[in-house]
Structure formats: C-alpha cells, structure tokens
Amino acid sequence: MSWLLSAGATIAVAGVAMINAGLFNPKIEKASLSYLSGIQLKALDGSNKLLSAADLWRKNGAEASVLSSLKAELDQRGIPLIGVVHETIGVEEFKPFFKGDIYLDDQRKFYGPFERWENVVVGFLRVQTWINLYHAQSGGFHGNMDGEGRLMGGLFVVGAADQGVLFEYREKVWGDHADIEDVRAAVENIKISHNVSD
C-alpha cells in the first residue's frame, strides 16, 4: 500500500512541476494588424460610441495596457493610452489605476485570434500566480473576485496607420505583466504621422 501512496505523490509532484513549467499552456498565435483592425469596440465613457479598433491608431498609434506610468511619455509624443476590456464588471474599480481611455470588446476579439483561458485548478497550482498575488497585495492592489477572470489578457503596442503591431505580450499566468522597458522601446519605434486627419 505504501508503494501506491508513493506513486500517487510522485505523480502529483510531477503534475504540479509540469503545470509550473508551462507544459499545459496552449500555443499563442500572434495578432496581425489586419486582425486587430477589424474589431468593433464600444466606448465606456458614457457615450457608448461604437468605433473600429483601427480608428485608435489611425493617426499616432495606440497601446493597450495597465502601464499608466508611461502616460506622460505617451502624451508628450501624442500617443493615446487605450485599455480594452471584455466585460464591464470591475471597470469602475480599474479606472483609478488606468490613466487612459477604456473600451469594451464584448466579442473578445482583442483576446485572440485564439483566446487563452486559464483552468482554475491549474491557475492556482502555478507558483508564479501566488508570487504575482503577493506582489500585487504588497503594492496595495487587492482586486476582486467578480466577473470572468479566467480569460488571459495581454498588451499591444500598435504603430501609427499601417506600421503594424510593434510589440505584443500575452499574459502567461494570472497577474503577470509585460516588461515596461520592452513597452517603452516599442513606443519609441512608433512613427508619428502628422498628415492624417482626425
């Protein structure tokens, strides 16, 4: 009987190790500019205005993120900071931490071309999830458990007009973020267009 417990424990440890090594993560397909351009978004500023995602970067580029610390640099270059959410639950709590405009993608196209959903059990077995939770709470961010939290997010830096996607980051575990220096470097590569009319 002890051999059965030993075998079970070995399998459990191996399973947790494989989860933390990312062996169960699906392949993430990169989003192209043409894919992102076709997405319809709804403004969450009270106007409920519908617009094409391509309108966000037609002139000077766009970047969707929670990295509001870049806001001053972006403003200086005339580049908007845009957040895209897939549901309105939690948006009001999010606004004080995000210094840009927020849009709703209720079709979740910005999370594609293939959405990545985290299994709840797998998510909580990841060591990095707990490390991220500790860092967030240590920084005073407590979040909530409302809404659909399994859909993995990400960040895009999109260049002006047809410059394309300059940087793409997809969340690997709950609570991880793109390196701000990688984002800053991509923003510096945006070619500002002064000839395109609003």
PEWO-V417378 format. One record per helix or strand of 2 or more residues. SS is the DSSP state (helix for helix, strand for strand). FROM is the first residue (numbers start at 1). LEN is the number of residues. If there is no record, write none. Layout:
SS,FROM,LEN
SS,FROM,LEN
This chain:
helix,2,19
helix,33,5
strand,40,4
strand,50,3
helix,54,4
strand,62,3
helix,68,10
strand,80,6
helix,91,5
strand,101,4
helix,109,3
helix,120,6
helix,127,12
strand,154,5
strand,165,6
helix,180,9
